[in-house]
Amino acid sequence: MIATIIVLSMFLLLAMGMPVGFSLIAAGALGIFWIGGPAALLGILSSMPKDNAASYEFLAIPMFLLMAEFVLRSGIADDLFQAAAAWFGRVRGGLGIATALAGAGFGAICGSSTAAAATLSSTSLPAMLKYGYDMRMASGVVAISGTLSMLIPPSIAMVIYALLADVSVAKMLIAGVIPGIIVTFTIALTVWYLAIRNPEHAPLTEPVTLGQKFASLRPILPMILLMGAVTGVIYTGVATPTEASAVGAFFAGVLYISRQGFRWREMAQVFSRATRTACMLAIIILGAHIFTTFFALTQTTQVIIDWVGALPVNRWVVLVVLVIVILLLGFFLDQMAILVLTVPILAPLLTSLDFDLVWFGVIMIVTAEIGLVHPPLGLNCFVVAKYAKVPSGEVFWGVLPHCIAHLIAIAIMVAFPALSLWLPSQM
């Protein structure tokens, strides 16, 4: 009864517009006070904020955010798209495929989906419209390509999932590599199919010589090396994710200065934005831990585990239901809220059902990607609509085929766990 009241109060705070982190803190603190009194509440609040902020693994988040800010301001996203367009422009739907590849490359440096969607909207979207691409097709592929930043390392969502589920951050990041390739291929294949079906929606571009194609790779070579180095040192064990994030942030800063020069004002903005975002995420994680502590005190998680364990259904049926629930939550909550609200409850449940938490993390992130592009909350679609100056409904229609293709990709990854677990097992 207490747990129900506290959960409802938390959702009420969210409905009133309170940020996710503060809603979790307020509701969780109220529940702890209700059960244990002021002594229990003060004991938790006096130690938990410091313990969360001092976590060694958490340091990877501000460093990855700093790396993303440097790359965003370096202007390399335009070079990424130009290189991909040079190589695939003569393929039917080539500029859309180039957008997917640019989104994957950008996602390998920038862990923010909305930032990736905004950047692709200002680079690849004008180019596609210039060559006569259908607005729905062009805006749809831009919106869905931005979501790759959630999956391809270094992904902030992956790091937060690992911290909440208490699994290895390194294994979680590496687990996203092969699924990231699969999802990128899924987007590209969907664009190609749509272009073959309606050739007038995706005209071919001018021919590009082989020399021009290789020349287009030169500006993006430093970013490719940075991307490979960050993921490579984590995979080989040469550095922890925290160490790799710090090195990546440093060299991203060098890349930014070499391309844009050193500007005190802009450097201050870079550090300020990264710090503010990191603080916001720290509050969200703190709120999740306080709320989880309340659940532990009420034995709510154990009650849920016992109830599900007693159900006369196969564990795979439970998994499919959980994936559908996460998909439905995307209609009303953003992806970070879904993670912090569900992972602390689902992690013990899935462990009791003998599912691998790293594998489920990948499934959860890919499922949450769809929430970024389907109504009514599809944030990436609103970002693209703003940049393209078109009704958001046009973008939602354009992204619909990609949502269907994503569901097929999720089914494949559920059916074949090795796609997510093979690389981490080789570390």
Secondary structure, DSSP 8 states (H G I E B T S, - for coil): -HHHHHHHHHHHHHHTT--HHHHHHHHHHHHHHHHHHHHHHHHHHHHHHHHHHT-TGGGHHHHHHHHHHHHHHHTHHHHHHHHHHHHHTTSTTHHHHHHHHHHHHHHTT---HHHHHHHHHHHHHHHHHHTT--HHHHHHHHHHHHGGGGTSSS-HHHHHHHHHHT--HHHHHHHTHHHHHHHHHHHHHHHHHHHHH-GGGS-------HHHHHHHHTTTHHHHHHHHHHHHHHHHTSS-HHHHHHHHHHHHHHHHHHHH---HHHHHHHHHHHHHHHHHHHHHHHHHHHHHHHHHHHTHHHHHHHHHHTSSS-HHHHHHHHHHHHHHHTTTS-HHHHHHHHHHHHHHHHHHTT--HHHHHHHHHHHHHHHTTSTTT-HHHHHHHHHHTS-HHHHHHHHHHHHHHHHHHHHHHHH-THHHHHHHHT-
